Amino acid sequence: MKKIIGALILVSLYSFSTSKITEVNLKENIVVVGSSFTLINDTKNKVSIYTGSGFVTLNKGSKTSISCRIGKEVRWAKSGRKGDVIFKVENKHCGKTLKLSKMR
């Protein structure tokens, strides 16, 4: 019986984690669409950015996946501190591959 209940819980958790989640945070005006986008460093320099949820260092030609939280700011970073805003995440970014040089 315990195995059946455990299996049902796992199936429920799996189906919940694979579904698209939509969340609205009215305090910060951020909408989570349940998707992500890819940002490629196509510049000639190594750069550090703040993705809205953490700091990432991108070598030239490398890429990172960023959650698609509408309204969240992607910023330059230096020594673990947030810098100037590069761009704000918009609905049109979700599911796309973006080049850093085009976002400046």
Secondary structure as UniProt FT lines:
FT   HELIX           2..18
FT   STRAND          23..25
FT   TURN            26..29
FT   STRAND          30..40
FT   STRAND          47..50
FT   STRAND          55..58
FT   TURN            60..61
FT   STRAND          63..70
FT   STRAND          73..78
FT   TURN            79..80
FT   STRAND          81..88
FT   HELIX           91..93
FT   TURN            94..95
FT   STRAND          97..99
FT   HELIX           100..103
//
